[in-house]
Amino acid sequence: MVELQARIYDLDAYLESVWDLKEKQLEGYWKKIYLALEKLGIQSDRHEEYSRQIHKYQNTKQI
């Protein structure tokens, strides 16, 4: 759980510090978040469900 929280914080730090978000960078952060979810036993078909609010937050930063 600590690893997942750390990866989410990494994404948040990127979102807060960069004005022009790069898709390639975002993909890297999401890969690490999904890997942390898998380590917690959450299957890939449920990743979207578990990360829905984080995606929503990211999308508000892209506006």
TORKOL-792758 format. One line per field, with one value per atom (N, C-alpha, C): residue number from 1; atom name; z, y, x. Coordinates in Angstrom, 2 decimals. Example, Ala and Ser with C-alpha at 12.3 -4.5 7.8 and 13.67 -1.06 7.14 Angstrom:
k: (1|1|1|2|2|2)
a: (N|CA|C|N|CA|C)
w: (7.80|7.80|7.80|7.08|7.14|7.87)
v: (-5.69|-4.50|-3.30|-2.25|-1.06|0.03)
u: (13.19|12.30|13.20|12.85|13.67|12.90)
end
This chain:
k: (1|1|1|2|2|2|3|3|3|4|4|4|5|5|5|6|6|6|7|7|7|8|8|8|9|9|9|10|10|10|11|11|11|12|12|12|13|13|13|14|14|14|15|15|15|16|16|16|17|17|17|18|18|18|19|19|19|20|20|20|21|21|21|22|22|22|23|23|23|24|24|24|25|25|25|26|26|26|27|27|27|28|28|28|29|29|29|30|30|30|31|31|31|32|32|32|33|33|33|34|34|34|35|35|35|36|36|36|37|37|37|38|38|38|39|39|39|40|40|40|41|41|41|42|42|42|43|43|43|44|44|44|45|45|45|46|46|46|47|47|47|48|48|48|49|49|49|50|50|50|51|51|51|52|52|52|53|53|53|54|54|54|55|55|55|56|56|56|57|57|57|58|58|58|59|59|59|60|60|60|61|61|61|62|62|62|63|63|63)
a: (N|CA|C|N|CA|C|N|CA|C|N|CA|C|N|CA|C|N|CA|C|N|CA|C|N|CA|C|N|CA|C|N|CA|C|N|CA|C|N|CA|C|N|CA|C|N|CA|C|N|CA|C|N|CA|C|N|CA|C|N|CA|C|N|CA|C|N|CA|C|N|CA|C|N|CA|C|N|CA|C|N|CA|C|N|CA|C|N|CA|C|N|CA|C|N|CA|C|N|CA|C|N|CA|C|N|CA|C|N|CA|C|N|CA|C|N|CA|C|N|CA|C|N|CA|C|N|CA|C|N|CA|C|N|CA|C|N|CA|C|N|CA|C|N|CA|C|N|CA|C|N|CA|C|N|CA|C|N|CA|C|N|CA|C|N|CA|C|N|CA|C|N|CA|C|N|CA|C|N|CA|C|N|CA|C|N|CA|C|N|CA|C|N|CA|C|N|CA|C|N|CA|C|N|CA|C|N|CA|C|N|CA|C|N|CA|C|N|CA|C)
w: (0.00|0.00|0.00|0.71|0.78|-0.61|-1.35|-2.69|-3.60|-3.52|-4.33|-3.99|-2.73|-2.31|-2.82|-2.76|-3.25|-4.74|-5.51|-6.96|-7.29|-6.51|-6.71|-6.39|-5.33|-4.97|-6.07|-6.68|-7.78|-8.93|-9.29|-10.36|-9.98|-8.76|-8.30|-8.38|-7.97|-8.03|-9.48|-10.40|-11.82|-12.29|-11.95|-12.38|-11.83|-10.62|-9.99|-10.48|-11.01|-11.35|-12.83|-13.69|-15.13|-15.77|-16.56|-17.24|-18.50|-19.24|-20.51|-20.30|-19.90|-19.60|-20.85|-20.72|-21.83|-21.66|-22.70|-22.65|-22.30|-22.84|-22.57|-21.09|-20.49|-19.05|-18.24|-18.60|-17.89|-17.95|-19.11|-19.27|-18.28|-18.07|-17.13|-15.70|-15.30|-13.96|-13.79|-14.83|-14.74|-14.74|-15.47|-15.45|-14.03|-13.33|-11.96|-11.01|-11.22|-10.39|-10.61|-11.86|-12.16|-11.64|-11.71|-11.18|-9.66|-8.98|-7.53|-7.22|-8.05|-7.85|-8.01|-9.02|-9.25|-8.05|-7.48|-6.31|-5.11|-5.12|-4.06|-4.39|-5.53|-5.91|-6.71|-7.20|-7.99|-9.47|-10.06|-11.44|-12.40|-13.54|-14.50|-15.00|-15.05|-15.52|-14.50|-13.32|-12.31|-12.06|-12.77|-12.57|-12.81|-13.87|-14.18|-13.04|-12.53|-11.42|-10.19|-9.88|-8.70|-8.89|-10.11|-10.34|-10.95|-11.00|-11.63|-11.08|-9.77|-9.16|-9.45|-9.56|-9.89|-11.32|-12.24|-13.63|-13.69|-12.92|-12.91|-12.44|-11.40|-10.89|-11.97|-12.63|-13.69|-14.79|-15.17|-16.25|-15.87|-14.60|-14.19|-14.29|-14.14|-14.24|-15.69|-16.63|-18.04|-18.69|-18.00|-18.58|-18.60)
v: (-1.19|0.00|1.25|1.20|2.36|2.66|1.61|1.81|2.47|2.02|2.61|4.09|4.40|5.79|6.63|6.09|6.81|7.07|6.10|6.29|7.34|7.36|8.37|9.76|9.85|11.13|11.58|10.63|10.97|11.60|10.98|11.52|12.91|13.05|14.34|15.41|15.09|16.06|16.49|15.55|15.89|16.79|16.44|17.23|18.66|18.81|20.12|20.96|20.33|21.07|21.36|20.72|20.85|21.41|22.46|23.06|22.30|21.88|21.18|19.69|18.98|17.56|16.76|15.84|14.98|13.60|13.12|11.82|10.70|10.74|9.71|9.69|10.86|10.96|10.38|10.77|10.28|8.76|8.20|6.74|6.06|6.63|6.06|6.06|7.16|7.23|6.21|6.10|5.16|3.72|3.41|2.06|1.66|2.61|2.33|2.20|3.00|2.89|1.53|1.13|-0.15|-1.33|-1.22|-2.26|-2.38|-1.25|-1.27|-1.90|-1.62|-2.26|-3.78|-4.22|-5.65|-6.31|-5.63|-6.17|-6.31|-5.54|-5.64|-6.69|-7.36|-8.43|-7.96|-6.73|-6.19|-6.48|-7.25|-7.67|-6.49|-6.60|-5.51|-5.07|-5.99|-5.59|-4.71|-4.52|-3.66|-2.38|-2.20|-1.02|0.28|0.33|1.54|1.88|0.88|1.08|1.65|1.10|1.53|2.90|3.30|4.56|5.65|5.43|6.37|7.80|7.94|9.27|9.95|9.17|9.73|10.25|9.49|9.94|11.22|11.28|12.47|13.69|13.50|14.58|15.00|14.03|14.33|15.16|14.77|15.48|16.92|17.20|18.59|19.40|18.78|19.48|19.77|19.04|19.22|20.31|20.83|21.86|23.20)
u: (0.82|0.00|0.87|1.98|2.87|3.44|3.78|4.33|3.29|2.05|0.99|0.83|0.81|0.67|1.85|3.04|4.22|4.12|3.64|3.52|2.46|1.37|0.34|0.90|1.68|2.31|3.28|4.00|4.91|4.13|3.01|2.17|1.66|1.20|0.69|1.77|2.98|4.07|4.32|4.27|4.44|3.30|2.08|0.92|0.98|1.48|1.55|2.72|3.75|4.96|5.15|4.38|4.57|3.31|3.47|2.32|1.94|2.93|2.70|2.94|1.89|2.02|2.33|3.26|3.67|3.07|2.41|1.74|2.71|3.90|4.91|5.27|5.40|5.69|4.54|3.33|2.15|2.06|2.35|2.31|3.25|4.42|5.38|4.84|4.22|3.63|2.51|1.67|0.55|1.03|2.08|2.64|3.03|3.67|4.11|2.93|1.90|0.70|0.04|-0.10|-0.74|0.09|1.39|2.26|2.06|1.96|1.72|0.36|-0.65|-1.95|-1.85|-1.10|-0.93|-0.23|0.75|1.44|0.50|-0.58|-1.58|-2.64|-2.47|-3.39|-4.60|-4.54|-5.66|-5.39|-6.28|-6.10|-6.22|-5.56|-5.50|-6.88|-7.84|-9.17|-9.91|-9.34|-9.96|-9.15|-8.05|-7.21|-7.97|-8.75|-9.51|-10.47|-11.14|-12.07|-11.35|-10.20|-9.45|-8.79|-8.56|-7.84|-8.72|-10.00|-10.92|-10.79|-10.73|-10.65|-9.31|-8.26|-6.95|-6.96|-7.55|-7.68|-8.50|-9.57|-10.42|-9.60|-8.80|-7.94|-6.94|-6.31|-5.35|-6.02|-7.22|-7.91|-8.23|-8.48|-8.73|-7.46|-6.31|-5.02|-4.66|-5.25|-4.92|-5.75|-6.72|-7.59|-6.89)
end
